[in-house]
Amino acid sequence: MKINEFIDSEHDHDDKKTDLGFSVPYDLHIHMKNDPMFYRKQYYPTIAKLQDTLKRGEPIDVKKELLPMVTRARDHYCAKYNLPKRPEDLMQDEDVDALIEKIYGEEMELIRKGDY
């Protein structure tokens, strides 16, 4: 434990927006791609579904397709790392939206290249 974590822990109960000391959306994205069980059961099937939709030429509602996966990732992440936050308090709505756009942008580029 870092000294600032010890000092800040005294105030954690008062402020649900306490900084964890790292970029949660970035770290969550890395977790989603690198946790073998999450990737196999959630991430890959979600991206494969996007690829199938794209191949059929159908419109993609990015948020509708990716938000359930991001929500499950957030829950999995908090449980796995025993974070001192409730999953729903981990990120602000704008962070969730930015993460969804980042995932979509990266994965659609890979799909178009034929990497899936």
Secondary structure, DSSP 8 states (H G I E B T S, - for coil): --HHHHHHHTTGGG-TT---SS-HHHHHHHHHHH-HHHIIIIIHHHHHHHHHHHHTT----HHHHHHHHHHHHHHHHHHHHT-SS-GGGSS-HHHHHHHHHHHHHHHHHHHHHT--
